[in-house]
Amino acid sequence: MPKIDIAKIPVDTRTGYPPPHDRVVVGRERKRLGNAAGLDQFGVNLTTLKPGAASALRHWHEREDELVYILEGEVVLVEDDGETVLKAGDAAGFKANSRIGHQLVNRSNGDVVYLEIGTRSKIERAEYPGIDLMVIRDEKGARYTHRNGEPYK
């Protein structure tokens, strides 16, 4: 089993969100462990959220399951029906097509470190409740669109 040298994995701060939606994840840093291991059936990220940063816009996936496991710090899980504080040792999972929008938000004064684990489906759609945004991934690639299917420009 090949060991992953985590120290050598570059930090990824990119987002594909179109402006102004991209601002919510400023302060999110990921080390893409799954990519470093050559995994293609599921992704694993070692993610750090700086104070004030969110993991993503509140969203749900049509085909992909997700799981987060908190390693350090305290973060707020924001879902459609409320909020839950997650601390080191806590986990949360999100079944594909549950239609429950979710995100993590760091409202603390320190960093939050957690593992993100999720399915990698070649065909996918995710929706973002409360805003005019969707992401579609298919044979044409991944793209953000308005709810009516028009691309963001």
Backbone bond lengths (Angstrom), bond angles and torsions (degrees), N, CA, C in turn:
res aa  C-N    CA-C-N  psi(-1)  N-CA   C-N-CA  omega(-1)  CA-C   N-CA-C  phi
1 M - - - 1.454 - - 1.529 108.43 -
2 P 1.323 117.31 117.56 1.464 119.07 -177.77 1.523 112.22 -71.22
3 K 1.307 114.37 132.49 1.461 120.91 177.39 1.524 108.66 -77.98
4 I 1.325 115.95 138.64 1.459 122.01 176.43 1.523 107.78 -92.52
5 D 1.326 117.08 124.92 1.470 121.35 176.08 1.526 107.75 -86.33
6 I 1.322 115.72 90.26 1.462 121.89 -173.87 1.520 111.64 -60.00
7 A 1.322 117.74 -34.55 1.463 120.78 -179.67 1.530 112.06 -62.21
8 K 1.322 117.20 -25.59 1.464 120.78 -178.35 1.527 113.82 -91.64
9 I 1.319 117.62 -6.26 1.460 120.37 179.25 1.530 108.33 -77.93
10 P 1.326 117.44 128.26 1.470 118.45 179.89 1.527 111.66 -67.59
11 V 1.313 115.52 150.52 1.461 122.22 175.97 1.526 107.84 -81.30
12 D 1.314 115.78 130.38 1.466 122.34 -179.10 1.528 108.66 -108.71
13 T 1.312 116.62 118.21 1.474 121.33 178.11 1.529 111.40 -112.23
14 R 1.327 116.99 4.93 1.468 120.57 -176.52 1.526 111.72 -70.10
15 T 1.319 113.90 156.46 1.457 122.17 169.83 1.520 107.65 -142.18
16 G 1.293 115.91 150.48 1.460 119.80 175.25 1.514 112.37 -93.28
17 Y 1.343 116.85 -3.85 1.460 119.36 -178.53 1.523 110.66 -58.07
18 P 1.322 117.14 135.68 1.465 119.34 175.43 1.532 110.00 -75.35
19 P 1.348 117.17 150.79 1.463 119.72 174.99 1.530 109.56 -61.34
20 P 1.289 119.41 146.37 1.461 128.85 1.90 1.526 113.17 -89.29
21 H 1.345 117.29 4.73 1.465 121.29 -175.07 1.525 113.02 -67.20
22 D 1.332 117.35 -19.41 1.468 121.43 -177.43 1.526 113.09 -68.17
23 R 1.322 117.94 -19.26 1.474 120.90 -175.65 1.519 114.15 -67.32
24 V 1.342 117.60 -26.66 1.466 120.74 -175.22 1.526 112.41 -63.88
25 V 1.335 117.50 -26.38 1.463 120.07 -177.11 1.528 113.52 -101.41
26 V 1.315 118.01 9.67 1.468 119.94 174.42 1.527 107.06 -62.96
27 G 1.326 116.73 124.97 1.460 121.76 -175.36 1.522 112.81 102.21
28 R 1.338 116.71 3.82 1.467 121.49 174.25 1.524 108.07 -96.92
29 E 1.342 115.68 127.81 1.465 121.90 179.72 1.527 108.55 -126.69
30 R 1.329 115.71 128.31 1.461 120.08 -178.92 1.521 111.43 -121.63
31 K 1.317 115.02 141.28 1.461 122.49 166.40 1.521 104.61 -111.08
32 R 1.304 116.32 117.06 1.467 121.88 -172.36 1.538 110.36 -85.78
33 L 1.334 114.58 85.64 1.463 121.70 -176.41 1.533 111.47 -64.81
34 G 1.309 117.39 -41.51 1.455 120.40 179.66 1.520 111.94 -60.86
35 N 1.320 116.69 -43.07 1.466 120.25 177.31 1.519 110.77 -62.60
36 A 1.332 116.30 -42.67 1.467 120.48 -179.15 1.528 111.41 -61.81
37 A 1.329 117.00 -29.40 1.464 121.31 178.96 1.530 112.25 -89.93
38 G 1.329 116.96 -3.21 1.455 120.59 -179.65 1.519 113.89 77.18
39 L 1.334 117.59 20.77 1.461 121.12 -179.41 1.526 110.14 -73.45
40 D 1.335 116.54 141.80 1.456 118.88 177.38 1.532 113.13 -129.80
41 Q 1.337 118.48 -2.90 1.460 120.62 178.98 1.527 112.65 -96.73
42 F 1.330 116.04 -25.59 1.466 120.02 174.42 1.521 108.82 -150.02
43 G 1.323 115.13 154.23 1.455 121.01 179.76 1.513 110.55 -105.48
44 V 1.320 114.92 150.40 1.460 122.32 175.40 1.520 107.05 -137.83
45 N 1.321 115.90 124.12 1.458 121.23 177.75 1.520 109.73 -123.69
46 L 1.321 115.97 138.00 1.462 122.20 168.87 1.518 104.49 -95.16
47 T 1.325 116.42 109.51 1.462 121.79 -169.61 1.516 111.04 -115.12
48 T 1.324 114.91 138.99 1.459 122.90 173.49 1.516 108.18 -117.27
49 L 1.330 116.04 131.03 1.461 121.44 172.36 1.517 108.28 -110.54
50 K 1.318 115.87 120.77 1.460 121.11 174.04 1.535 108.41 -73.71
51 P 1.333 118.32 160.63 1.467 120.25 177.85 1.534 111.09 -52.50
52 G 1.325 115.49 131.86 1.456 121.84 179.18 1.520 114.75 90.02
53 A 1.326 118.29 -11.72 1.466 121.79 -177.32 1.525 111.12 -86.19
54 A 1.331 114.74 155.31 1.459 121.71 174.14 1.521 109.07 -116.61
55 S 1.324 115.46 156.03 1.458 121.60 178.67 1.518 111.32 -69.75
56 A 1.317 115.70 -34.10 1.457 123.02 -174.45 1.521 107.25 -171.27
57 L 1.305 116.69 174.32 1.449 120.03 164.94 1.527 106.54 -71.22
58 R 1.322 117.40 154.18 1.461 119.97 177.64 1.528 107.54 -60.98
59 H 1.349 116.62 126.49 1.457 121.41 -170.72 1.519 111.23 -153.50
60 W 1.330 115.68 169.47 1.465 122.69 168.18 1.527 108.13 -145.37
61 H 1.348 115.08 151.26 1.465 122.32 -177.26 1.523 110.81 -104.65
62 E 1.318 115.84 141.01 1.456 121.41 178.18 1.534 111.99 -73.90
63 R 1.357 117.71 -40.48 1.466 120.78 -173.35 1.535 114.67 -120.44
64 E 1.290 118.53 -9.77 1.469 120.78 -172.60 1.527 112.32 -108.36
65 D 1.332 115.20 129.72 1.460 121.98 170.72 1.527 108.31 -80.81
66 E 1.326 116.43 150.83 1.470 121.48 176.58 1.523 109.81 -135.47
67 L 1.337 115.62 150.00 1.451 121.96 173.66 1.520 108.12 -143.62
68 V 1.323 116.33 139.13 1.467 121.01 173.44 1.522 108.37 -123.51
69 Y 1.331 115.50 143.72 1.460 122.29 177.46 1.525 107.07 -131.18
70 I 1.328 116.42 119.36 1.463 121.67 -175.36 1.529 109.15 -81.76
71 L 1.337 115.36 124.47 1.464 121.90 179.57 1.525 112.10 -96.62
72 E 1.341 116.83 -41.41 1.473 121.86 -177.64 1.515 109.49 -144.12
73 G 1.321 115.97 143.82 1.456 121.51 172.87 1.512 113.39 88.80
74 E 1.344 113.54 -167.71 1.458 122.25 -177.42 1.526 108.55 -135.65
75 V 1.323 116.35 131.99 1.454 121.98 -176.70 1.522 108.69 -135.41
76 V 1.319 116.66 155.80 1.458 121.34 178.24 1.525 108.68 -103.96
77 L 1.324 116.03 123.11 1.454 122.41 172.42 1.525 106.97 -84.83
78 V 1.320 116.49 115.36 1.464 122.41 179.46 1.524 107.04 -102.35
79 E 1.332 116.18 120.11 1.462 121.92 177.51 1.523 108.54 -122.45
80 D 1.320 116.09 170.99 1.458 120.60 -178.59 1.523 112.52 -54.41
81 D 1.333 116.56 -35.84 1.464 119.87 -173.61 1.523 114.82 -105.42
82 G 1.339 118.36 12.84 1.455 118.94 177.22 1.511 113.31 151.38
83 E 1.328 114.56 -169.23 1.457 122.10 -176.19 1.519 110.12 -129.31
84 T 1.351 115.23 147.27 1.454 122.47 178.86 1.518 108.33 -138.23
85 V 1.323 117.66 132.14 1.460 121.53 176.09 1.526 108.44 -80.85
86 L 1.333 115.60 131.17 1.458 122.32 175.06 1.517 108.56 -115.02
87 K 1.325 116.69 133.47 1.464 122.65 179.85 1.527 109.09 -120.29
88 A 1.331 115.82 171.39 1.464 120.98 178.69 1.523 109.78 -49.30
89 G 1.328 115.98 130.36 1.458 122.25 -178.08 1.511 113.94 95.48
90 D 1.340 117.79 -9.51 1.464 121.55 177.59 1.522 110.32 -90.62
91 A 1.322 115.86 155.19 1.458 122.06 177.69 1.518 108.81 -138.95
92 A 1.322 115.47 158.31 1.460 122.09 174.53 1.520 107.86 -145.08
93 G 1.329 116.11 144.94 1.453 120.70 -179.75 1.511 110.89 -129.77
94 F 1.321 115.04 152.24 1.456 121.79 -175.27 1.530 108.33 -134.52
95 K 1.318 116.40 109.62 1.463 122.84 -179.17 1.523 109.96 -72.42
96 A 1.317 115.55 140.82 1.458 120.87 176.55 1.520 110.56 -54.42
97 N 1.313 115.31 141.70 1.470 125.14 176.10 1.530 113.23 62.38
98 S 1.344 117.60 21.67 1.464 120.55 177.20 1.522 111.22 -70.64
99 R 1.333 115.96 -22.04 1.468 123.23 -179.48 1.524 112.43 63.70
100 I 1.342 116.33 23.05 1.463 121.31 175.98 1.525 107.42 -103.85
101 G 1.340 115.77 108.60 1.457 120.34 178.39 1.520 110.12 -64.50
102 H 1.336 116.61 139.55 1.466 120.92 -177.85 1.525 110.37 -150.34
103 Q 1.313 114.90 153.26 1.456 123.87 173.71 1.521 107.88 -161.26
104 L 1.335 116.04 160.42 1.460 122.08 172.47 1.520 107.61 -107.12
105 V 1.333 116.84 138.51 1.461 122.17 178.69 1.522 108.17 -129.98
106 N 1.324 116.09 128.74 1.466 120.65 177.86 1.523 108.78 -90.22
107 R 1.320 116.36 102.37 1.467 122.25 177.60 1.526 111.57 -100.12
108 S 1.323 116.40 8.50 1.464 120.55 -179.06 1.522 110.35 -90.39
109 N 1.328 115.54 179.95 1.468 121.20 178.33 1.522 112.56 -94.93
110 G 1.334 117.77 -1.10 1.456 121.25 -178.81 1.518 111.85 -124.17
111 D 1.309 116.00 171.03 1.461 121.35 178.23 1.528 110.75 -69.06
112 V 1.320 115.55 151.15 1.460 123.62 171.29 1.524 106.20 -116.41
113 V 1.327 117.35 133.41 1.459 122.33 178.61 1.529 107.19 -123.08
114 Y 1.336 116.04 131.47 1.456 119.64 -178.84 1.526 110.45 -151.83
115 L 1.327 114.98 163.05 1.453 122.09 173.14 1.520 108.74 -97.31
116 E 1.326 116.21 134.77 1.466 123.48 171.24 1.523 106.41 -109.80
117 I 1.317 116.33 129.31 1.461 121.05 179.47 1.519 107.02 -131.90
118 G 1.324 116.76 130.45 1.457 118.51 -178.49 1.510 113.59 -158.63
119 T 1.314 114.20 157.01 1.456 123.10 176.83 1.526 109.71 -61.52
120 R 1.319 115.96 149.06 1.470 121.30 172.10 1.526 107.54 -115.84
121 S 1.292 115.82 95.12 1.454 120.88 179.65 1.524 109.06 -94.76
122 K 1.330 116.72 135.53 1.462 120.41 179.06 1.525 111.37 -68.68
123 I 1.320 116.62 -28.97 1.464 122.98 177.01 1.522 106.14 -115.60
124 E 1.325 117.40 125.10 1.467 120.61 -175.48 1.513 110.16 -155.44
125 R 1.302 113.97 154.39 1.464 121.71 170.87 1.516 106.98 -143.03
126 A 1.314 115.85 134.42 1.461 120.97 174.91 1.516 108.09 -125.64
127 E 1.320 115.09 142.69 1.459 120.80 178.98 1.516 109.51 -115.25
128 Y 1.318 115.19 154.31 1.456 123.73 -176.75 1.529 108.05 -122.49
129 P 1.348 116.90 93.02 1.458 120.14 -177.53 1.529 112.10 -56.15
130 G 1.306 115.02 138.65 1.464 120.42 175.33 1.517 114.83 89.36
131 I 1.335 118.08 -10.79 1.464 119.60 177.14 1.533 108.90 -135.23
132 D 1.311 115.71 160.88 1.459 122.73 -177.66 1.524 109.81 -86.22
133 L 1.352 115.94 73.79 1.457 120.55 -175.75 1.526 110.01 -152.36
134 M 1.326 115.13 139.12 1.469 123.90 170.95 1.518 107.10 -141.86
135 V 1.333 116.76 157.50 1.458 121.03 169.04 1.523 106.89 -121.82
136 I 1.306 114.89 137.20 1.457 122.09 179.60 1.518 107.43 -124.23
137 R 1.334 116.36 133.46 1.464 121.60 173.93 1.531 107.42 -127.71
138 D 1.334 115.49 125.14 1.458 121.23 179.70 1.521 108.56 -153.32
139 E 1.328 117.24 -160.80 1.465 120.57 -178.32 1.523 113.07 -61.86
140 K 1.327 118.08 -16.73 1.474 122.30 177.98 1.527 112.22 -88.32
141 G 1.334 117.77 -6.05 1.458 121.88 -177.19 1.518 110.93 106.88
142 A 1.326 116.01 -165.74 1.467 121.67 -179.12 1.518 109.07 -105.29
143 R 1.339 115.06 141.70 1.462 119.49 178.57 1.527 110.19 -156.34
144 Y 1.322 114.49 146.52 1.458 121.53 175.67 1.516 108.07 -92.66
145 T 1.338 114.78 136.47 1.450 120.12 -179.97 1.533 109.68 -134.33
146 H 1.321 114.41 165.42 1.463 120.52 167.21 1.528 106.59 -73.16
147 R 1.313 117.32 166.84 1.471 121.46 -179.20 1.533 112.00 -59.38
148 N 1.318 117.38 -27.88 1.460 120.42 -179.58 1.532 112.28 -83.09
149 G 1.342 117.08 2.24 1.462 121.67 178.42 1.507 115.35 94.43
150 E 1.330 118.29 -9.39 1.459 120.90 178.84 1.524 109.27 -70.09
151 P 1.339 117.19 136.41 1.477 119.86 -179.20 1.525 112.33 -69.83
152 Y 1.324 114.85 150.57 1.467 120.21 170.25 1.513 108.13 -72.90
153 K 1.311 116.53 142.58 1.486 120.60 178.20 1.494 110.71 -121.09
